[in-house]
Amino acid sequence: MIKSFRIDGFRGIRNLTVEHLNKVNLIVGDNNSGKTSVLESLQLLRNPAQVSNLYKVARFRESLYPIGIAPLYENVICLFPHTEKQLSLGVSAQFDDQPVGCYISGEQTRIMIDVTEINGTYLRKAEMLGESEADQFQGTIKYVNGDQKGETQFQINTYSKSSGAAIAKRDTIKMAYVSPCDHLRGNIISQIIRSDGYKEICIRALRLFDEEIEDILVLKSTVGVRSVDYIKHRSLGIMPLTTFGDGIKKVLVLANAIAQAKNGVLFIDEVETAIHKKYYDEIFRFIVKACSAFNVQAFITTHSIEAVDGLLATQDYQEQTVMDDISVITIKRANGQTYSRVLTGREVAADREAFGFEVRL
């Protein structure tokens, strides 16, 4: 479990320390306060020594917009706070009893590059330009993983792609991420169907939306090589998942990600997306119980006080006075700085009116 973390520069965040983390950590705050940036920065710790992991983090937001994506170089540069010529960012954490950290620094320069050697989308431009100027970032990744320390040199320019970057065989910290749009993608139940018991639990959750749902299936497409997600329905028969509502898809995405993050960390951005508030209590209780069953620590962003209420309700504070698996982290930005406050879920529930007013501001 991540017990605490510090961000020393990442996008718009500078010098932010957050302690007293719990099994479930709610990150609340206004739009553009830095909630998503916190989730992204922590994912640098998945494999802090790997350039490929840096590229993945840089591409997270681009992956939501498959048309008209920006060059990889621009995605990487946008991770850094632009305060001076020397660019640097860093994130560190206490993971169980071990320190883990990723610190990246370097400089932007202009170089001459023979673009005629570049294949693919730049070929036509290369034929016209030949040798041309390009932006380049020469950087160093310094990493900490327990007793291990080291550094990795890398460079990236305007025409660079992520293809060919080495991928670690094993993650330093096992992580999974759910974006607000993941329920719109296909192939989202692959992990669920590996366990009959867990699949049945997920099906019961889906019946909150439609009591005639009987099963979830992955079947080979009759017109292509990709597999397709299906739902078996008592009245409709076997139907593609794409024909059902976003709430059903969102529950399956969350359930699948929890199984994928087993014995690791799960990040859920805007948990309330696609779920009507009348289902909050049941769905959030399912999320918390599933995370506990799979030994998953969760970081969940929201700017909905109703979602906070639904997640706090999973702790049954009125019935029990000892256990509390929730921390609530309020993120605020003022005068170019990002600030945080950490409260226990019980403290928020006890002063609900004042906290609700604060979140709505």
C-alpha positions in Angstrom: 0.0 0.0 0.0 1.1 3.5 -0.8 1.3 5.2 2.7 2.3 8.7 1.6 3.6 10.5 -1.5 5.2 13.7 -2.6 5.1 15.4 -6.0 8.0 17.8 -6.8 6.6 19.2 -10.0 4.2 17.5 -12.4 2.0 19.5 -14.8 0.6 22.3 -12.6 1.5 20.7 -9.3 4.5 21.8 -7.3 5.7 20.6 -3.9 2.7 18.7 -2.8 2.9 16.2 0.1 0.1 13.9 1.1 0.2 11.6 4.1 -2.1 9.3 6.1 -3.3 7.4 3.1 -5.7 4.5 3.5 -7.1 1.5 1.6 -9.6 3.8 -0.2 -8.5 7.4 -0.9 -11.1 9.9 -2.2 -9.5 12.9 -4.0 -12.0 15.8 -4.2 -11.7 19.3 -5.5 -12.8 21.7 -8.1 -12.3 21.3 -11.9 -8.7 21.9 -12.9 -7.5 21.6 -9.3 -5.1 18.8 -10.2 -7.0 15.6 -9.2 -6.2 13.8 -12.4 -2.6 15.0 -12.4 -2.2 13.3 -9.0 -3.3 10.0 -10.4 -1.0 10.4 -13.4 2.0 11.3 -11.4 1.7 8.3 -9.2 1.7 6.0 -12.2 5.3 7.0 -12.9 6.0 4.7 -9.9 4.7 1.7 -11.8 8.1 1.2 -13.4 10.2 4.3 -12.4 13.3 3.3 -14.3 11.5 2.7 -17.6 11.2 5.2 -20.4 8.3 3.3 -21.8 6.4 3.9 -18.6 7.0 7.6 -18.9 5.6 7.5 -22.5 2.5 5.6 -21.2 1.8 8.3 -18.6 2.4 11.1 -21.1 -0.1 9.4 -23.5 -2.9 8.8 -21.0 -4.9 11.9 -22.0 -4.2 11.4 -25.7 -5.6 7.9 -25.6 -9.1 9.4 -24.9 -8.9 11.2 -28.3 -7.9 8.7 -31.0 -8.3 11.3 -33.8 -5.8 14.1 -34.1 -3.4 13.1 -31.4 -0.4 15.3 -30.7 3.2 14.1 -31.2 4.7 12.0 -28.4 7.3 14.7 -27.8 4.7 17.3 -27.0 2.9 14.9 -24.6 6.2 14.3 -22.7 7.1 18.0 -22.5 3.6 18.9 -21.2 4.3 16.8 -18.1 6.9 19.3 -16.8 6.1 22.6 -15.1 7.4 25.2 -17.4 9.2 27.6 -15.1 12.8 27.6 -16.4 15.0 26.2 -19.2 16.0 23.2 -17.1 12.9 21.0 -17.0 12.4 18.7 -14.0 9.6 16.7 -12.3 9.5 14.1 -9.6 7.3 11.9 -7.6 8.1 9.7 -4.6 6.2 7.5 -2.2 6.5 5.2 0.7 5.2 1.9 -0.6 4.8 -0.4 2.4 8.1 0.1 4.1 10.2 0.9 1.0 10.9 4.2 -0.7 10.0 4.4 -4.4 10.8 7.4 -6.6 11.0 8.7 -10.1 12.8 12.0 -10.9 13.2 13.2 -14.5 15.2 16.2 -15.6 16.8 17.6 -18.8 17.0 20.4 -21.3 15.2 21.3 -24.6 17.5 22.0 -27.6 17.2 22.4 -31.3 18.8 19.8 -33.6 19.2 19.1 -37.3 17.5 15.9 -38.3 17.3 14.1 -41.7 13.6 13.5 -41.8 13.9 11.5 -45.1 15.0 8.6 -42.7 11.7 8.7 -40.9 9.0 6.3 -42.2 5.3 6.3 -41.9 3.2 9.4 -41.3 6.1 11.8 -41.9 7.2 10.3 -45.2 5.5 12.9 -47.5 6.7 15.8 -45.4 10.2 14.2 -45.3 10.3 14.1 -49.1 9.6 17.8 -49.3 11.9 18.9 -46.5 14.9 16.6 -46.4 17.2 17.9 -43.5 15.3 20.1 -41.1 15.4 21.5 -37.6 13.6 19.8 -34.8 13.0 20.1 -31.0 14.8 17.6 -28.8 14.7 16.8 -25.1 17.8 15.2 -23.6 16.8 13.8 -20.3 17.8 11.6 -17.3 15.5 9.4 -15.2 16.8 8.9 -11.7 14.9 6.2 -9.8 14.7 4.7 -6.3 13.2 1.3 -5.6 13.9 0.2 -2.1 17.6 -0.2 -1.7 18.1 0.1 -5.5 19.1 3.4 -7.1 20.1 4.2 -10.6 19.5 6.4 -13.6 18.5 6.0 -17.3 19.5 8.4 -20.1 17.0 9.0 -22.9 16.3 11.5 -25.7 13.2 12.3 -27.6 12.5 14.7 -30.5 9.6 16.0 -32.5 9.5 12.9 -34.7 10.0 10.3 -32.0 7.5 7.5 -31.4 7.0 5.2 -28.5 7.5 2.1 -30.6 10.6 0.2 -29.7 10.9 1.4 -26.1 11.7 -1.5 -23.7 9.0 -2.7 -21.3 9.8 -4.1 -17.9 9.0 -7.8 -17.4 7.5 -7.0 -14.0 6.0 -3.9 -12.5 7.6 -2.3 -9.5 4.1 -1.6 -8.3 1.1 -3.3 -9.9 -1.3 -0.7 -11.1 -4.5 -0.3 -13.1 -6.3 2.9 -14.3 -9.9 3.6 -15.2 -10.5 6.9 -17.1 -14.0 8.6 -17.3 -14.3 7.2 -20.9 -13.1 3.6 -20.5 -16.7 2.3 -20.5 -17.0 3.4 -24.1 -14.3 1.0 -25.3 -14.6 -2.7 -26.1 -13.0 -5.8 -24.5 -13.7 -4.8 -20.9 -14.5 -8.1 -19.1 -11.5 -10.2 -19.8 -10.4 -10.4 -16.2 -13.9 -10.9 -14.7 -14.6 -14.1 -16.6 -11.4 -15.8 -15.2 -13.2 -16.4 -11.9 -16.7 -17.9 -11.8 -17.3 -16.7 -8.3 -16.3 -13.1 -9.1 -18.2 -13.2 -12.3 -21.4 -14.1 -10.4 -20.8 -11.2 -8.0 -20.5 -8.8 -11.0 -23.6 -10.2 -12.6 -25.5 -9.5 -9.4 -24.3 -5.9 -9.5 -25.5 -5.6 -13.1 -28.9 -6.7 -12.1 -29.3 -3.4 -10.2 -29.8 -1.9 -13.7 -31.6 -4.8 -15.3 -32.8 -7.9 -13.3 -33.0 -10.0 -16.5 -29.3 -10.1 -17.1 -28.1 -13.7 -16.7 -24.5 -13.9 -17.8 -21.5 -12.1 -19.4 -19.6 -13.7 -22.3 -16.6 -13.2 -24.5 -17.2 -14.7 -28.0 -15.1 -14.7 -31.1 -16.4 -12.3 -33.8 -17.9 -13.8 -36.9 -16.5 -11.0 -39.1 -13.0 -10.4 -37.7 -10.2 -11.7 -35.4 -11.2 -9.7 -32.3 -13.3 -11.1 -29.5 -16.5 -9.4 -28.6 -18.2 -8.8 -25.2 -21.7 -10.0 -24.9 -24.5 -10.1 -22.2 -27.0 -13.0 -22.0 -30.4 -11.5 -21.3 -33.5 -13.5 -20.3 -35.8 -11.6 -22.8 -33.4 -10.4 -25.5 -31.1 -13.4 -25.7 -27.3 -13.0 -26.3 -26.7 -9.3 -27.1 -23.5 -7.3 -27.7 -22.5 -5.3 -24.7 -22.4 -2.2 -26.9 -26.2 -2.3 -27.1 -26.6 -1.8 -23.3 -26.4 1.5 -21.3 -23.3 3.2 -20.1 -24.1 2.4 -16.4 -23.8 -1.4 -17.1 -20.5 -0.8 -19.1 -19.1 1.3 -16.3 -19.7 -1.3 -13.6 -18.0 -3.9 -15.8 -15.0 -1.6 -16.4 -14.6 -1.1 -12.7 -15.0 -4.7 -11.9 -12.5 -5.7 -14.5 -9.9 -3.1 -13.4 -10.2 -4.3 -9.7 -9.4 -7.9 -10.8 -6.5 -6.6 -12.9 -5.1 -4.6 -10.0 -5.0 -7.6 -7.6 -2.4 -7.0 -4.9 -1.7 -3.6 -6.3 -3.1 -0.1 -6.7 -6.2 1.1 -8.7 -6.8 4.6 -9.9 -10.4 5.6 -10.8 -10.9 9.1 -12.3 -14.3 10.6 -11.9 -16.0 7.5 -10.4 -19.5 8.9 -10.8 -19.3 9.1 -14.6 -22.2 7.1 -16.3 -23.7 6.0 -12.9 -27.0 7.5 -11.8 -26.8 8.7 -8.2 -29.6 6.4 -7.1 -27.2 3.5 -7.6 -24.3 5.0 -5.7 -24.8 3.2 -2.5 -24.9 -0.3 -4.1 -22.2 0.2 -6.7 -19.8 1.9 -4.3 -20.3 -0.8 -1.7 -19.5 -3.3 -4.5 -16.3 -1.4 -5.4 -15.1 -1.2 -1.8 -15.8 -4.9 -1.1 -14.2 -6.1 -4.3 -11.1 -4.0 -3.6 -10.8 -5.6 -0.2 -11.3 -9.1 -1.6 -8.5 -8.5 -4.2 -6.2 -6.6 -1.8 -6.4 -3.5 -3.9 -5.7 0.1 -2.7 -7.9 2.6 -4.5 -7.4 6.2 -5.4 -10.7 7.7 -6.5 -11.3 11.2 -7.8 -14.7 13.0 -7.8 -16.2 16.5 -7.5 -19.6 15.2 -6.5 -20.6 15.4 -2.8 -23.2 12.7 -3.6 -20.5 10.3 -4.7 -18.5 11.1 -1.4 -21.7 10.3 0.6 -22.1 7.0 -1.3 -18.5 6.0 -0.6 -18.6 7.0 3.0 -21.8 5.0 3.5 -19.8 1.8 2.7 -18.2 2.2 6.2 -21.4 2.0 8.2 -20.1 4.6 10.7 -23.4 4.6 12.7 -23.2 0.8 13.3 -19.4 0.5 14.0 -17.1 3.0 15.8 -13.6 1.4 15.1 -13.0 0.6 11.5 -12.4 3.3 8.9 -10.8 2.3 5.5 -11.3 5.8 3.9 -9.2 8.9 3.7 -10.6 12.0 2.0 -8.0 14.3 0.3 -9.1 17.8 -0.6 -7.1 19.4 -3.4 -7.0 23.1 -4.0 -5.0 25.4 -6.2 -4.3 29.0 -5.3 -1.6 31.5 -6.5 0.2 28.9 -8.6 0.5 26.4 -5.7 -1.5 23.2 -5.0 -2.6 22.5 -1.4 -4.1 19.4 0.2 -5.9 18.4 3.4 -6.4 14.9 4.5 -9.3 13.8 6.7 -10.5 10.4 7.8 -13.8 9.3 6.3 -15.3 9.4 9.8 -14.3 13.0 10.3 -15.9 14.0 7.0 -19.1 12.1 7.9 -19.3 13.7 11.3 -19.0 17.2 9.8 -20.9 16.5 6.6 -22.6 19.8 6.1 -19.4 21.9 6.3 -17.5 19.5 4.1 -20.3 19.4 1.5 -20.3 23.2 1.3 -16.6 23.1 0.8 -16.7 20.6 -2.0 -19.5 22.5 -3.8 -17.4 25.6 -3.8 
